């Protein structure tokens, strides 16, 4: 065996070891930062605010006193995500830059474009989204409706100890405002109102780093 070939093989072994170590660290336990993030999200009380069927203030999630005019009522997934991001010191497309109606579709277009300049990074898929959430990044799952005049959906990926098989089967758990709001629901169930989202793997994931604050 030549010296060059031995060096080549050694390089592959080292690369494999480094790659394996990186993968192991990503699949490791939920970090303290991620636990802090989960507590901040829980404090938003999404199950009792941003309620479907009423017009709400996007920041507080409370009814704004305006009459509901849309047949079937509004849902507020995108307003909830925008409010949560703002409270964590992160910008995602929000009012007044875009009205609340059809905001989820607009956010899905903004995230891979202007969102990059605002610090949002695209992720490869559900497992990478879970890894990023477990490290303490703010991670969103975004779906654009096939029809521009119909609402899309967006939710926040929660830190979780789900294993790879569970994530492949039903996706990470998310917090969302929807027809029925949920503090924790699988992506497969949470996006079930959009036929193509989970079934056809049309959900896109993005992460933004955040900073822990001692005052919160």
Order of alpha helices (4+ residues) and beta strands (2+ residues): alpha-alpha-alpha-alpha-alpha-beta-alpha-beta-beta-alpha-beta-beta-alpha-alpha-beta
